[in-house]
């Protein structure tokens, strides 16, 4: 989190960490409508992109072992928000054990052993 925030600060951005759970809907909308760039980990809170200002940017962070593309592309398109996805490329930092089927995704550079199927 600090490395990502530091990168944005170095690029001249003002960075605000937001805890959506502690905010009313009105407060959430106020923040989203004023954000030029939103960065967040894949999760329900990214639904707020529906209320973003057209032309703003969403950067979605996805764990290594998740195979699905973002669930939020349709919302970004509807809100006319530019949407970028960054997927963790490091299996050593994955959030799920390598033996789980959701982690055995060839497009991640890991071919599952045939004995698992």
C-alpha positions, -999 to +999 in steps of 0.1 A: +000+000+000+027+024+009+047+017-022+017+023-045+008+055-026+045+066-028+046+060-065+015+082-071+029+109-048+061+109-067+041+115-099+025+146-084-008+131-072-025+138-039-032+105-023-061+098+001-067+064+017-104+058+020-122+034+043-155+029+025-170+009+053-168+039+077-185+063+053-221+070+045-233+066+009-233+104+005-197+106+017-186+079-007-203+096-036-186+129-027-152+112-027-157+093-059-171+122-079-140+143-070-114+116-077-093+118-109-077+084-103-090+056-081-067+026-071-082-003-053-080-040-047-106-061-066-137-061-044-172-049-039-160-014-031-151-009-067-188-007-075-185+029-066-169+034-101-205+038-113-205+073-097-171+084-110-166+114-132-164+105-169-128+105-180-114+096-146-093+064-141-098+032-122-067+011-115-078-023-102-053-046-084-059-083-088-041-111-069-019-135-088-041-166-086-073-150-098-079-160-134-110-139-142-107-105-158-122-077-138-159-079-129-160-041-131-153-035-168-190-031-176-194-005-148-164+014-160-177+015-196-212+027-183-195+055-163-171+063-192-141+057-168-108+044-181-101+011-164-068-006-160-060-039-143-028-048-127-024-085-118+003-096-093+028-115-114+046-131-085+033-166-074+054-164-042+032-135-031-001-152-040-030-150-016-041-186-022-021-218-020-008-231-053-027-264-049-061-247-052-076-251-087-082-213-089-045-208-089-038-233-117-042-209-146-020-214-177-023-177-186-003-170-154+026-190-167+019-221-146+007-253-164-012-275-139+001-311-135-023-336-152-025-356-119-046-328-104-075-335-129 
